[in-house]
Amino acid sequence: MKGYVVLETGEIFEGTLSGDSKEVHGEIVFFTGMTGYQEVLSDPSFKGQMVVFTYPLIGNYGINEGDFESIKPQASALIVSELSGEGYHYESHSPLAACCESNDLPLLSGVDTRAIVKRIREHGDMRAILTKNPEQVDFNATTPLGEQEVVSAVSVKKVEEFGKGDHHVVLVDFGYKKSIVDSLVNEGCKVTVVPHNSSFAEIEKLEPNGILLSNGPGNPKQLEQVLPTVKQLATAYPTLGICLGHQLLALAFGADTEKLRFGHRGANQPVIDNVTNRVYMTSQNHSYVVKEDSLEGTGFTARFFNINDGSIEGLHHTTYPILSIQFHPEAHPGPSDSEQMFKLFVEMLSNKGEKAYA
């Protein structure tokens, strides 16, 4: 059946709708990776967002059992130019369209994705509506994603445990990816995942060696209520923040964040480490960044920078063993250049109270 994407600017794009045919209101964003659509559709950081894929052919390697980042799709809708009807990878067990249909995930194909991306680059991330009746859309019926608190919809509701390593890491879940837990377990850690609103006392009872503040969706300023706990944890235990966790650490210590025009979403973002002068190609998925001029008096120093636009990609603290990174070191999807961030974090666990640099 025909489906339409209506942008907040009023422009309409037609395609073929499969999966769930319900009307979807969300923020429309684009992803620049050539591969990784399965990880993207299941990444909780995309909660509330329609994802436009810039690569023209999507679905050609199908759906593979081991590539999900959460137990179900999290994106609001997928928008592609050309959809492959079959998955040709030897581990593929179903086509992309069948996966979307079985999980009630709207999929719009045959769309002029280049034109949509041009509009987003010109006007920034914006609201959009996926519908069968474009003449009846109502943008007054939806709230911009930046004004919604969406973390509670993706965070775990009870404690979960993984691995049996020597280091015990408590992962505070704002919408974590499975690959983060897998990476920590591979580094010899026992991982306990707790809800995003867990108190300091509840986490202290678990006797962690360190804290990981996970990635997640939405505007970090919508999580103001967790900032005192974040600061209390970070001053008591070696701490690593990833993506949203990085932004929350900055806010908790008094820094500020702002929204980028159209964010960083892809597997090819170059980042330089000012401590080692090493450049990493990184996987990223975020709209918000830490403002460098707000770091004064926080104890944080900007350590990592995006080479393309100069935005902050990571911080370290001058007093406490705290490291934060805007990019995804688990790199699913994406290059594995920055996997050593987990090794650096484990070093911090082994040398509590000492600074550890890569």
C-alpha positions as CSV (number, residue, x, y, z in Angstrom):
1,M,0.0,0.0,0.0
2,K,1.1,3.6,-0.4
3,G,2.5,5.5,2.5
4,Y,3.7,9.0,3.0
5,V,6.2,10.9,5.1
6,V,5.0,14.4,5.9
7,L,7.8,16.7,7.2
8,E,7.2,19.5,9.7
9,T,8.1,21.9,6.8
10,G,5.0,20.7,4.9
11,E,6.8,18.6,2.3
12,I,5.4,15.1,1.4
13,F,7.3,12.1,0.2
14,E,5.6,9.0,-1.2
15,G,6.6,5.3,-0.8
16,T,5.4,1.8,-0.3
17,L,4.4,1.0,3.2
18,S,5.0,-2.5,4.8
19,G,5.0,-3.7,8.4
20,D,2.7,-1.8,10.7
21,S,0.5,0.7,8.8
22,K,-0.4,2.8,11.9
23,E,0.2,6.5,11.8
24,V,3.5,7.4,13.4
25,H,4.5,10.7,14.9
26,G,8.2,11.2,15.6
27,E,11.5,13.0,15.0
28,I,13.0,12.2,11.6
29,V,16.8,11.6,11.5
30,F,19.3,10.1,9.1
31,F,21.9,7.3,9.4
32,T,24.9,7.3,7.2
33,G,26.3,3.8,7.6
34,M,26.5,1.4,4.6
35,T,25.6,-1.5,6.9
36,G,24.1,-1.9,10.4
37,Y,20.4,-1.5,9.8
38,Q,19.6,-4.3,12.2
39,E,21.6,-2.8,15.0
40,V,20.0,0.6,14.3
41,L,16.4,-0.5,14.4
42,S,17.0,-2.3,17.7
43,D,19.1,0.5,19.4
44,P,17.1,2.1,22.2
45,S,18.8,5.4,21.4
46,F,16.5,5.6,18.4
47,K,13.3,5.4,20.5
48,G,10.8,8.0,19.2
49,Q,12.7,8.5,15.9
50,M,12.0,7.6,12.3
51,V,15.3,6.6,10.7
52,V,16.2,7.5,7.1
53,F,19.0,5.4,5.7
54,T,21.3,7.3,3.3
55,Y,22.7,4.1,1.8
56,P,20.5,3.3,-1.2
57,L,20.0,-0.5,-0.8
58,I,18.9,-1.7,2.6
59,G,18.1,-5.3,3.7
60,N,20.5,-7.2,1.4
61,Y,22.0,-9.4,4.2
62,G,18.7,-10.0,5.9
63,I,18.2,-10.3,9.7
64,N,20.7,-12.3,11.7
65,E,19.9,-13.6,15.2
66,G,22.9,-12.3,16.9
67,D,22.8,-8.7,15.7
68,F,19.9,-7.3,17.8
69,E,20.9,-4.6,20.4
70,S,17.7,-5.1,22.4
71,I,15.0,-7.7,22.5
72,K,12.7,-5.8,20.1
73,P,12.9,-2.9,17.6
74,Q,13.1,0.5,19.1
75,A,12.9,2.9,16.2
76,S,9.5,4.4,15.4
77,A,9.8,3.7,11.6
78,L,12.4,2.9,8.9
79,I,12.6,4.8,5.6
80,V,14.7,3.4,2.8
81,S,15.3,4.1,-0.9
82,E,15.5,0.5,-2.2
83,L,14.4,-2.5,-0.1
84,S,16.0,-5.9,-0.8
85,G,13.3,-8.6,-0.8
86,E,15.7,-11.3,0.3
87,G,18.6,-11.6,2.8
88,Y,21.7,-13.1,1.3
89,H,23.9,-13.6,4.3
90,Y,24.5,-17.2,5.2
91,E,23.2,-16.6,8.8
92,S,20.1,-14.7,7.7
93,H,16.8,-16.2,9.0
94,S,14.3,-13.7,7.6
95,P,14.1,-10.7,5.3
96,L,14.1,-7.2,6.8
97,A,10.5,-6.6,5.7
98,A,9.3,-9.8,7.5
99,C,11.1,-8.7,10.7
100,C,9.4,-5.3,10.6
101,E,6.0,-6.9,10.0
102,S,6.3,-9.3,12.8
103,N,7.4,-6.6,15.2
104,D,4.8,-3.9,14.1
105,L,7.6,-1.6,12.8
106,P,6.5,0.6,9.9
107,L,8.8,0.3,6.9
108,L,8.5,2.8,4.0
109,S,10.5,1.9,0.8
110,G,10.8,3.5,-2.6
111,V,11.3,6.9,-1.1
112,D,13.5,9.7,-2.3
113,T,15.8,9.5,0.7
114,R,18.4,11.9,-0.8
115,A,15.8,14.6,-0.9
116,I,14.7,14.0,2.7
117,V,18.3,14.1,3.9
118,K,18.9,17.3,2.1
119,R,15.9,18.9,4.0
120,I,17.2,17.6,7.3
121,R,20.6,19.0,6.7
122,E,19.1,22.3,5.7
123,H,16.5,22.6,8.5
124,G,17.8,20.3,11.1
125,D,16.2,17.2,12.8
126,M,12.4,17.9,12.8
127,R,9.1,16.3,13.5
128,A,7.5,14.1,10.8
129,I,4.4,12.0,10.4
130,L,4.3,8.6,8.6
131,T,0.7,8.1,7.3
132,K,-1.6,6.7,4.7
133,N,-3.6,10.0,4.6
134,P,-1.2,12.9,4.2
135,E,-4.0,15.5,3.8
136,Q,-5.2,14.8,7.4
137,V,-2.0,15.1,9.4
138,D,-1.9,17.2,12.6
139,F,1.4,18.3,14.0
140,N,-0.3,19.8,17.0
141,A,-1.0,16.2,18.2
142,T,2.6,15.4,18.8
143,T,5.3,16.8,21.2
144,P,8.9,17.3,20.0
145,L,11.2,14.5,21.1
146,G,13.4,17.0,22.9
147,E,10.5,17.8,25.2
148,Q,9.6,14.1,26.0
149,E,11.1,11.9,28.7
150,V,11.6,8.6,26.8
151,V,14.2,6.9,28.8
152,S,11.7,5.3,31.2
153,A,10.2,3.4,28.2
154,V,13.5,1.7,27.3
155,S,15.2,1.2,30.7
156,V,15.0,-2.2,32.5
157,K,12.5,-2.5,35.3
158,K,14.4,-4.9,37.4
159,V,18.1,-5.8,38.1
160,E,19.8,-8.1,35.5
161,E,23.2,-9.8,35.8
162,F,25.7,-10.9,33.2
163,G,29.1,-12.6,33.4
164,K,31.3,-13.7,36.3
165,G,34.4,-11.6,35.9
166,D,36.7,-10.2,38.6
167,H,35.5,-6.6,38.3
168,H,31.9,-5.8,39.2
169,V,30.5,-3.1,37.0
170,V,27.0,-1.6,37.7
171,L,25.5,-0.4,34.4
172,V,22.9,2.3,35.0
173,D,20.5,1.7,32.1
174,F,19.2,4.7,30.2
175,G,18.7,2.5,27.1
176,Y,21.8,0.3,26.9
177,K,22.9,-1.7,23.9
178,K,23.6,-5.4,24.4
179,S,27.0,-5.0,22.8
180,I,28.1,-2.8,25.7
181,V,27.5,-5.6,28.2
182,D,29.1,-8.1,25.8
183,S,32.2,-5.9,25.6
184,L,32.5,-5.6,29.4
185,V,32.0,-9.4,29.9
186,N,34.8,-10.0,27.4
187,E,37.0,-7.7,29.4
188,G,36.5,-9.9,32.5
189,C,33.7,-8.0,34.2
190,K,30.6,-9.1,36.0
191,V,27.9,-6.7,34.9
192,T,24.8,-5.8,36.9
193,V,22.2,-3.7,35.0
194,V,20.0,-1.5,37.1
195,P,17.0,0.8,36.2
196,H,17.9,4.4,35.3
197,N,16.2,5.8,38.4
198,S,18.0,3.5,40.9
199,S,19.2,5.4,44.0
200,F,22.8,5.7,45.2
201,A,21.9,3.5,48.3
202,E,20.5,0.7,46.1
203,I,23.6,0.7,43.9
204,E,26.0,0.9,46.8
205,K,24.4,-2.3,48.2
206,L,25.5,-4.1,45.1
207,E,29.2,-3.3,46.0
208,P,30.4,-2.3,42.6
209,N,34.0,-1.7,41.5
210,G,32.9,0.8,39.0
211,I,29.9,2.5,37.3
212,L,28.9,2.6,33.6
213,L,26.3,5.2,32.6
214,S,24.8,3.9,29.4
215,N,23.6,5.4,26.1
216,G,20.0,6.2,25.6
217,P,17.4,8.4,23.8
218,G,16.2,11.9,24.1
219,N,17.3,15.2,25.6
220,P,19.6,14.8,28.6
221,K,18.0,17.8,30.3
222,Q,14.8,15.8,30.6
223,L,16.6,13.6,33.2
224,E,17.4,16.4,35.7
225,Q,16.1,14.2,38.5
226,V,18.9,11.7,38.2
227,L,21.8,14.2,38.1
228,P,22.4,14.2,41.9
229,T,22.7,10.4,41.9
230,V,25.0,10.5,38.8
231,K,27.4,12.9,40.6
232,Q,27.3,10.9,43.8
233,L,28.1,7.7,41.9
234,A,30.9,9.4,39.9
235,T,32.6,10.8,42.9
236,A,32.5,7.4,44.8
237,Y,33.4,5.0,42.0
238,P,35.5,4.9,38.8
239,T,33.0,5.8,36.1
240,L,32.6,5.5,32.4
241,G,29.8,7.4,30.6
242,I,28.8,6.5,27.0
243,C,26.7,8.9,24.8
244,L,23.8,10.0,27.0
245,G,25.8,8.9,30.0
246,H,28.6,11.2,28.9
247,Q,26.1,14.1,28.6
248,L,24.6,13.4,32.0
249,L,28.0,13.4,33.7
250,A,28.7,16.8,32.3
251,L,25.3,18.2,33.4
252,A,25.7,16.6,36.9
253,F,29.0,18.5,37.4
254,G,27.6,21.8,36.2
255,A,28.3,21.9,32.5
256,D,25.7,22.5,29.8
257,T,24.5,20.7,26.6
258,E,23.0,21.8,23.4
259,K,21.4,20.2,20.4
260,L,23.3,19.8,17.1
261,R,21.5,20.8,13.9
262,F,21.2,17.3,12.6
263,G,23.3,15.2,15.0
264,H,25.9,12.5,14.3
265,R,24.5,9.2,13.3
266,G,26.7,6.8,11.4
267,A,29.7,4.6,11.5
268,N,32.4,6.9,10.1
269,Q,32.8,9.8,12.5
270,P,36.5,10.8,13.0
271,V,37.5,11.6,16.6
272,I,40.9,12.7,17.9
273,D,42.2,11.9,21.4
274,N,44.1,15.0,22.5
275,V,46.0,13.0,25.1
276,T,47.5,10.4,22.7
277,N,46.9,12.3,19.4
278,R,45.4,9.1,18.0
279,V,42.5,9.3,15.6
280,Y,39.6,6.9,15.8
281,M,36.9,6.2,13.2
282,T,33.8,5.9,15.4
283,S,30.2,4.8,15.5
284,Q,27.8,7.5,16.8
285,N,24.2,8.1,17.4
286,H,23.3,11.4,19.2
287,S,21.7,14.8,18.8
288,Y,23.1,16.6,21.8
289,V,26.7,17.6,22.7
290,V,28.5,19.1,25.7
291,K,29.3,22.8,25.3
292,E,33.0,23.4,25.7
293,D,32.7,26.9,27.2
294,S,30.6,25.5,30.0
295,L,33.3,23.2,31.4
296,E,35.0,25.8,33.5
297,G,34.8,25.0,37.2
298,T,33.4,21.5,36.6
299,G,36.8,19.7,37.0
300,F,36.3,18.2,33.5
301,T,38.7,18.7,30.6
302,A,37.7,18.0,27.0
303,R,39.8,15.1,25.8
304,F,38.2,13.9,22.6
305,F,37.0,16.1,19.6
306,N,35.1,15.4,16.4
307,I,37.5,16.3,13.6
308,N,34.6,17.2,11.2
309,D,32.9,19.9,13.3
310,G,35.1,20.3,16.4
311,S,32.4,19.3,18.9
312,I,33.4,17.6,22.1
313,E,33.5,13.8,21.9
314,G,34.7,12.9,25.4
315,L,35.9,14.2,28.8
316,H,38.1,13.2,31.6
317,H,38.1,14.6,35.1
318,T,41.1,16.1,36.7
319,T,40.3,14.8,40.2
320,Y,38.2,11.7,40.0
321,P,38.7,8.6,37.8
322,I,35.9,9.6,35.4
323,L,36.0,9.1,31.6
324,S,33.2,10.0,29.3
325,I,32.8,9.4,25.6
326,Q,30.2,10.6,23.1
327,F,30.9,7.8,20.6
328,H,30.2,4.1,20.9
329,P,33.3,1.9,21.6
330,E,31.3,-1.3,21.2
331,A,31.0,-0.2,17.6
332,H,27.9,-2.1,16.5
333,P,27.5,-1.0,13.8
334,G,30.8,0.5,12.9
335,P,34.6,0.2,13.1
336,S,36.3,-1.3,16.2
337,D,39.0,1.4,16.5
338,S,37.8,2.6,19.9
339,E,37.2,-0.7,21.6
340,Q,40.2,0.0,23.8
341,M,38.0,2.5,25.8
342,F,36.7,-0.6,27.7
343,K,40.3,-1.6,28.4
344,L,41.0,1.9,29.7
345,F,37.9,1.6,31.9
346,V,39.0,-1.7,33.3
347,E,42.4,-0.1,34.1
348,M,40.6,2.5,36.1
349,L,38.8,-0.2,38.1
350,S,42.2,-1.8,38.8
351,N,43.8,1.5,39.8
352,K,41.1,3.3,41.7
353,G,42.2,6.8,42.7
354,E,44.9,6.9,40.0
355,K,44.6,8.5,36.5
356,A,44.6,6.1,33.6
357,Y,45.3,7.2,30.1
358,A,45.4,5.1,26.9
